[in-house]
């Protein structure tokens, strides 16, 4: 869980107490939902926002029809997302009910037809349900903006309408990552309109902004000492569960696999004959094949043969207690496992710091960026640039000289 989100959860928690809420169940459910949201943000390397919170909600939405308990849980999770969002914006002033209103949609029949057509295209391409929901949300919001601007026919819109959409006040306080994500989705929607010939002459997609002021933070990674102890198994807890958890740590540290992919790894994904593993990434939907390194392969084999519970499930990692099912998304394996390390050796206690360490170590060994992004399952090779900040040795080579802007010692007082 990032420091910013951790701070937000604490502030929201204190606000709820100020409202006179004393139910232990309320706080138990709130804390659990916050942990799940925190893991989701970490897995996807994103910051908390209302949009990202609602996207998480769509991914944990139970299949229809929901039972009464499932409906209550979803309603509670929705409340937590709204509480966090209002606290983040400074608007949380009293305890209230957050009605789950139907998603806003344009009133114009033509606009609704375009949205439906775009949705069908995304489904045909095999996009995840949450990805489709997010794309339709942005497309719908843009069309509603057009209606408010007096544009009721798609042929009436021009390039200024596209740039004007991002000039709205609601985007002023948004972090660059969230704005960039919406820009990508809108560009995809406009490209769809161009491909279908509806606005082919206007090239509206070219008007979507490409550059946003980006907030870059220093990447935190494990110390060499912590990496050595993890790889050697020096901190490996005892017992069946301990060996299972140690193996998951190695998959993240040595191969850079995301937590969601580790938990969904299946026995059939492992190719023992060719020392490799192949699977489709949960986040991107892109297939990836990774080498089965000796230490990782040996740990996997030992866990499967000696410690894995007997079960008909084809997932590699299972609960140790019956029913022997796949690990739950809210598992705190990394937090508990990494808690033995001091803060200076392990600044953050989660799976993502292992993945960041993996990418940074490859950079330090002069591995090409394209190879690193491929190994880490990143679609954009430039996405690994953030890890440069942790490569202190090579970053020192980029230091700029002060020649020409020297100042006297007295000026520095």
Buried (B, 14 or more C-beta within 10 A) or exposed (E): BBEEBEEBBEBBBEBBEEEEEEEEEBBEBBEBBBBBBBBBBBBBBBBBBBBBBBBBBBBBBEEEEEEEEBEEBBEBBBBBBBBBBBBBEEEBEEBEEBEEEEEEBBEBEBBBEBBEEBBEBBEEEEBBEBBBBBBBBBBBBBBBBBEEBEBBEBEEBBEEBBEBBBEEEEBEEBBBBBBBBBBBBBBBBBBBBBEEEBBEEBEBBEBBBEEBEEEEEEBBBBBEEBBEBBBEBEBBEEEEBBBBBBBBBBBBBBBBBBBBBBBBBEEEBBEEEEEBBEBEBBBBEEEBEBBBBEBBBEBBBBBBEEBBBEBEBEBBBBBBEEEBEBBEBEBEBBBEBBEBBEEEBBBBBBBBBBBBBBBBBBBBEEBEBEEBBBBBBBEEBEBBEBBBBBBEEEEEEEEEEEEEEEEEEEEEE
